[in-house]
Amino acid sequence: MLARLLDHGVTEITIGGGDPTTYREWRDLVASAKRAGLFVHLDTNGIGLRRSTDVEVALRSHVDLLGLPIDGPNPFIHGLVRGQPWHFNVVIERMSWLVELGLDVKINTVVTKVNAPSLLQTAELVRSLAPAIWSVYEYWPLSTGGANRNQWDDVGGSLADAIASLPRELGKTRVEINRRHVRRLTYPIVAHDGEVYIHSASNIDGFQPLGSIFDDNVLGMAFSSCAVEREEARSRYIRPRPTN
């Protein structure tokens, strides 16, 4: 699968989930991607990411950027979004030793009507944690997520207003704003079984399956549809890593 991506000139890869670190093969995957010369972005909820010598070596040697979710300034609000109040403390604990390793960390926050009123408090928490990047995503009810639109969405524009109030930098942290729909048709998605998807051109809240990554014409179709990358996202992949 990785070889197929390289054949199409891929230079950056995001390995995400859920939590890819719950699979034993994640360290082999990031190592293979890094040896191939890719910028490796590992996106995880942090639950399976346990500190050990092997994990630290894999992260320091083969991961350029690691993403973790924080959806509120405290366990209660984060738990309202994630459904697991205990998860907040897991992420904070992971964040502490990842920064200690010298790893570039990107905190991801999805803004919904549940946590939008506390977004500025979340910003202060992010400032104190000092990640490399804070990616703030306006809630987008993609695919089956549309069934819960009333619970999370506010069509009156309050989510966009809350995001617009944020600074573009928090100390040394760069704030990356991800408005709804601007990620549309900017990248293909390859599932664990090799199926390739893009955001639908006809249904703004849906995905369009293209076929298997092993089909000859699928990646060509995917990259021809996703030819324009947003500058805000592109810059995350060229941030220099500190030397140790």
Buried (B, 14 or more C-beta within 10 A) or exposed (E): EBEBBBEEEBEBBBBBBEBBBEBEEBBEBBBBBBEBEBBBBBBBBBBBBEBEEEBBEBBEEBBBBBBBBBBBBEBEBBBBBBEEBEBBEBBBEBBEBBBEBEBBBBBBBBBBBBBBEBBEBBBEBBBEBBBBBBBBBBBBBBEEEBEEEEEBBBEEEBBBEBBEEBEEEBEEBBBBBBBBEBBBBBBBBBEEEBBBBBBBEEEEBBEBEBBBBEBEEBBEBBBEBBEEEBEBBEEBBEBEBEEE
